[in-house]
Amino acid sequence: MAFVISNLMGLVRQILLADAFGTSDAMEAFNAANRVSETLFNLVAGGALGSAFIPTFTGLLARESQRKAWKLASAIANLTLIILTLAAAAAAVFAPQVVRHLLAPGFSADPAKEALTIALTRIMLPSAVLFGLSGLVMGILNSRQVFFVPALTPSMYQLGMIFGILVLAPQMGIFGLAWGVLIGAALHLILQLPALIKQRGSYSLTLGLDSPEVREVLRLMGPRLIGVAVVQLNFWINVRLASRQPDGSVAAIQYAFALMLMPQAAIAQSIATAALPTFSAQVARRKLGEMRSSLASTLRGVLLLALPASIGLVMLRVPIITLLYQRGEFTAYSTALVAWGLLWYGIGLVSHSMVEILARAFYSLHDTRTPVLIGSLAMALNVGLSYAFSALFRSLEWFPHGGLALANTAATTLEMIGLLYLMRGRLNGLKGRKLLEGALKAGAASAVMAAGLAVWIRITGGSPAWLTAGPGVLIGLILYLLVLGVLRVDEIRLLTRALYRRASRWKA
């Protein structure tokens, strides 16, 4: 529920953002500049830290080593603060070279756009430090089975950006949005501090470099750091290529990717966040059979949710984008650009969701090398495909940024296949028959849903976007659930029983 709330807040932010800036040069500069601080955060304290810290911290808690656990948390917090501060300062000094030669060389044709990107980069860099500390606090709380407050933190970030758009931007333009990023990053951290204090942990002024637990986290971070670097390299190459494509391409891929991430966050990130501490505790207690059952059930559930979401997102992409964004500076041309990117990103939603769960399962096994190796190979392929598909789309006289989205989808799908194969070997099976049964039933229900949506889109052709999108989502959902019910899918029966029990308690 907290992830859904955060996604709704993010949707409001995206709507306001589209209205205020559309796919303008200012928005292009902001998206490129924000990539620098996001890269620093992800390299040092994002997925790399979470995947290494949570299994180690949870293992100490499971063995009731409270003092060592909090000493580990203190050391990692101090290291994160020092490294991110130094990295952000260096990036601020060399921002002109970073933007001109690495990030967006296509902007050099427009000196004003390039200068704006450099200025925005410097303003937003401190957010990497704030997010780094906040990410560590989130890992601590998740390890203590506290999920609701950390899952609400993205809402605070969205609130900061909304404040920047509504209050600061009218006087400061795109700079108001940049300051909103800093405000949102601070709120992201502040919201979690009361929950952290309630854990009654102790803080130590130490780097813990002589601690076996700290060295274990650093050891686990090493491979994951490489994997994150490869992923971030791919994002940079996307911005680099899009900066040389038709105006609006950089903003279009950002809007499209963000739309794909909304259902992915609600479906996969929320489940993966809750699953990682559980998987880690099962591994710490050497109950791999329980973990295998938990993982198989989780993957099946994610598949049942992600497949219809992918089909709905692809089929209803134009009315959804028109309804949400097309106003103010966001024109019909902007809608066409974003819809084209979302078409190719949307078909990869299932793969992105499955990878999110599978990667967490490997981390819980204290294995960051395997998902990093597979992910690095996939992202390296992504880089090559980005160039190839962009060129192919250009030769077909299609918007070339669609090739960037298709490359991402193809590479992530191969990554999913590789992780599934290797995890099956690691756990001596993944209840493949049950997974296949779920996939076939989800596929059958999705086919009926797609047919119903196709008829609805044809009937409402030329109607206002709200008439196609709103009822279309409802029609698709009803058809999908009805078919799952007819096919006697276990998850539907479990959901029905849970809702009945909850309703009975409310009546009582």
Summary of the structure (lengths in Angstrom):
residues: 508
radius of gyration: 22.7
end to end distance: 24.1
largest distance: 69.0
contacts: 1890
relative contact order: 0.11
helix: 85%
strand: 0%
